[in-house]
Amino acid sequence: MNWKNKKILVTGADGFIGSHLTERLVELGVKVRALVYYNSFNSWGWLDSFPKETLNKIEVIQGDIRDIYNLRSVMKNIDIVFHLAALITIPYSYISPVSYIKTNIEGTLNVLQVATDLKLEKVIHTSTSETYGTAQYIPIDENHPLQGQSPYSASKIGADMIAQSFYCAFNLPVVIARPFNTYGPRQSARAVIPTIVSQIISNSSVRLGSLNPTRDFVYVKDTVDGLIAVAQSDSSIGEVINIGTGVETSIGDLFEKIKAVLGKDVKVTFDEERVRPEKSEVLRLCASTEKAKKLLNFQTKYTLEEGLKETIDWIKKHLEIFKADVYNL
């Protein structure tokens, strides 16, 4: 694919993965339009941290995917959409599930409807490994049953199914990219790696919930490369494709790895507030990467140790943005 001839929209460009994807597309010479969530502070999220010469190459538009009328103007003259805008935190979905329905399901429906009306070349819809729920078998391939064990995961399942329906019913060229647990610079303290790192640096002990659940941790640069590989491949259209490493790590082992990198001897204090409801906890996640290898010739490059080092170095430089003493929903 000749990226320089494409006009690309990234929804959720102000967020963690979205900002890294936007940055990478600029490096590839793409004409990028970045949709950021409107707010009265005129904040563009992580795009505000970009060098001026990078920002000057991005068309930034404030808006809201819940507003289909706004989306029609935002998506005009676009070739490909990377749809990442979503509410992503699991604990807050227990408090305000309706927000997740309106943003993740209705917002995705709006993106798909406008893409269909405007006859876009491709839509890359970003899903999540949380849609699988606790693994019924390992590694988890794309045929694994979907389980709505939290309002967040249920909303993402709904969004995925709507995306699939637009491919089947309207022949919309859409692909569902399903990253596993992405981490790296710019991730908020609501995620497990930043909260462990910031607490170890700032406190004499670390408050965590259960240490037994396992996750497949994917460094953000690998996730971005996976999304780009999905966009470049014609074979991906109509498919669901995992983006993962195929390596399973428990939260307890993760804590020990981070502690070793930081060289600080701290203990874990169990925090009941950080424990999901029993039936909602996802106990195991580990991706099958075979489909990505076969269809996209893609596999991740970063080991967990390599990704943690870069992430920890970044958190050290930006420690002031983390509230290490507060449980971040």
N, C-alpha and C positions, 0 to 999 in steps of 0.2 A: 504494500500500500504506500502510495506517495502522500505522506502526511501533509506536506506543504500545500497541497491542493485541496485540503479538507477544512471545512469550518466546523469546529467541534464545540459542543456545549457540555460543561460539567456542572451538574446540579450538586449543591452541597460543597462547592469549591472552597468555602471558608472553613471547612472542618478538617479533621485529622488526615484521613486518607485522601479526601478531595483536594486538599492543598498540595499534597505530595504529587498527586496525579497531574494537577494543573501545572506545577513546576516542571514535571518531566515532559509534558506535551510542549511546553514552551521551548525546552531544550531541543526537541525534535523539529522545531520550526513550524509548529501548528498554529493556525489562527484560532485562539481559544476565547470563547465567551464563557465567563464564570458567573453562575447564578449564586448569589449569597443571600442569606436570610435577612430581610429588611428589619432594621432596628433604628430607633431614634438617635442612637449614639454615632450613626454613620460608620459603624465598625464593619470591616470586611473580614473579621476573624483572622485566621492565620495568614491570609493574603497580605495583611498589614505588615507582616514581618519580612516580606520579600524586598529585595533591593529595588530601587526605583527603575533601573533599567529592565528588570524582569516585569514589574507591574505595568510598565508602559507598553508591553507587548500583549497585555491581556485586556479584553473588553469586559469590565466588571459591571454587572447589573444587579441591583437589589430587588428582591421580590419574594414570592411565597408560592411553593408548588401547590398549595391548597386552593389557589386562585387560578382557574383555568383560563380566564380572560387575560390575565397577566402573562400566563405561559404562552399564549398564542403569539404575542409580540416577542417574547424572549426567544422562542424557538424558530422564529422566522428566518429563512435563509441558512438554516443549519443542516449539515449532512449527517452527523453522528452525534448521539447523546450518550454520555456516561451519566447514568442516574444514580447518584449517591446520597441525595438529600433524604434524611430520615431522622426520626428520634431513635436513639440507640441504647440508652441506658436501661438495663433490666430492672433495677430496684425502683426507679421512678414509674415504671409501667404498672407496678402494683398500686401506686397512688393515683395515677391519672390515666387509666387505660384508654379512655375516649380520645385523648390527645394522640395516641399511637394509631388509632383507627383512622382519624382524620388526616394525619400526616403521612403515615406509611402506606395505608391502603388507598384512601381517596386521592392523596397526592400522586401516588404512582399511577392510578387510573387516569388522572389528568395528563400526565406526561405521555402515557401510551395513546390516549385519545388524540392529542394534538399531533403526536408523531405519525399516527395513522392518517389523519386529515391532511397533513403536510407532505406525506409520502417520503419520510426520511429514509436514508439508506440503511441505518442500523440503530438499535437501541441496546445499550449494555445496561441491564438492570442488576444492581448490586444487592445480593441476598446476604445471608449469614449462616454460619454453621449451627447457630442456635435453633434453626428450623428443624434440625434432625432430633433435637432433644437428646436424652441419654442414649448412648450407642447401644443398639441391639446386637450389633456385631462390629468387629474392628478388622481392617480399616473401614471407614464409612464411605461407601461409594454413592453415586448420585441416585441409585435406585432405593436407597435406605428410606424407610417410612418417615414421614414428617410428623412431628409431635409438638403441639402448642403447649409447652410446659410453663410459659409465662405469657402475659398479655403482649409483651414485645415480640416473642417468637411467633405467637399467633398472628400478629399484624404483619409480620414479614412473610409468613406462609400465605396469608391472604394476598399480599402484593405479588408474590411469586406466581400464584395461581392465576391472577388476573393477567400478568405478563404472558404466561403460557397460553391463556385463552385468546389473547390478541394475535398471537402467532397462528393458532389453529383457526380462528374464526375470520380474521381479517388479513391473514398473510403478512402481518407486520414482521419485518426481520429483526427479531429480538432474541437476545441470549441472556440467560440467567447465570451470572458469575457468583459463586458462593465461596467467599473467603472464609478461612477459619480465623483463629484469634490473632488479629493483626496488632502489632505493637511497634513502637519506635518514637522518635522525636515528634513533639507536638501532641502526643496523646494526653488526654486529661487525667486527673488523679482519680476519676471514677473507675479506671481500669486497674487491674491487679498489679501489673508491673510498675507503673508510676507510683502507685500507693505504697508498694513495698519499698521501692528505692527511696522515695521522699521520707518515709518514716525511719528507715535505717539511718539515713544521713542526719535527720533532725532529732530523733528520740532515742531513748535508752532501751525501748522495747517496741515491738511491732504488733499492732492489733490486726488480726485476721479472723476470718470465719473458718470454714472447714479446709483442711490441708489435703484432703484425699482426692477431690475431683481432679481429673486430668484434662489438659487442653493441648491442641496442636498450635503452637505459637509461630506466627509467620511475620517476618520482618517487613515493615511497610514498603521498602523498596521492591521486595519480591511481590507483594500484593499488587503494586502499581504495574510492574512488568507483566504480571498475570492478566490484569485488566487490558493492557495494551495488546497482549497476544490474542486475547479474546476478540478484540476489535479488528485485528488484522486478518483473522481467519474466516473464510467463507463457510468452513465446515462447522463453525460454532453456532450458526443460526438455528434457532429452535431448540437448542440444547441447554442443559444445566451442567455447569462445569465447576468442580471444586478447585479452589486455590489453597493448597496446604503443603505441608512438608512431609507428612506421613510419620512424624515423630511425636510421641505422646509423653507429656511431662506433667507430673502432679504439682499442685500448688506448693506442697511442702518441699519438693525437690527444687522448684523454681526459687523459693525463698533461700535455700542453701546456696544455690548458684550465684544469686545476687549478693548474698552476704560475703561469699568468697571473693567476688570481684571488688567489692568495696573494702574488704579487709577489716570488717568491724564485727565484733562478737556481740550479737544482740539475741534476745529470746523472743519467742512469739507468745503473745497474750491472746487467748480466745475471746472473741467479741461476738456475742449473740446477735447484735444488730446487723452484722455483716453476713448472716446465714440466711439463705433463701428458705422459703417454706419447703417442707420435706419433699412434697410431690413435685415441686417446681425446680429443684436442684438438678442440673445436668451433670451427671457423674463422670461421664467419659466422652471425649471428643478426639478423634484422630482420623485424618483424611486419607482416603484412597486418592492417589495422584495419577493413576493409570490413564484416565480419560484425558486429562490435560496433556500428558506426554504424547498420547496417541493422536489427538485432534490438533493440538497446538504446538507440539514439539517444545513444550514448556515444562520446566521444573525449577524449583526455588534454588537459590545460590547460597544464601546466608545460613550458617549454623546459628543455633540459639546463643551460643557464647559470643559469636561475632556481633550479632544484633544487639545483645544486651550491652556490650561494651560501648557501642555507638549511642545507644539509648541513655545509658547511665551518664556518659560524658555530657550529653545534651541537658539532662535533668539537673546536673550539678551547676550548669551555667544559667539555668532558669528556675532555680529553686524557689525564688520569691513568688512564683505564680501558684505554687502548690501549698494547700492548707493541710499540712501533715497531721495536725491535731484534730481534723474534722473528717467525719465519714462523708465522702462525696457521693451523693446519689447519681 
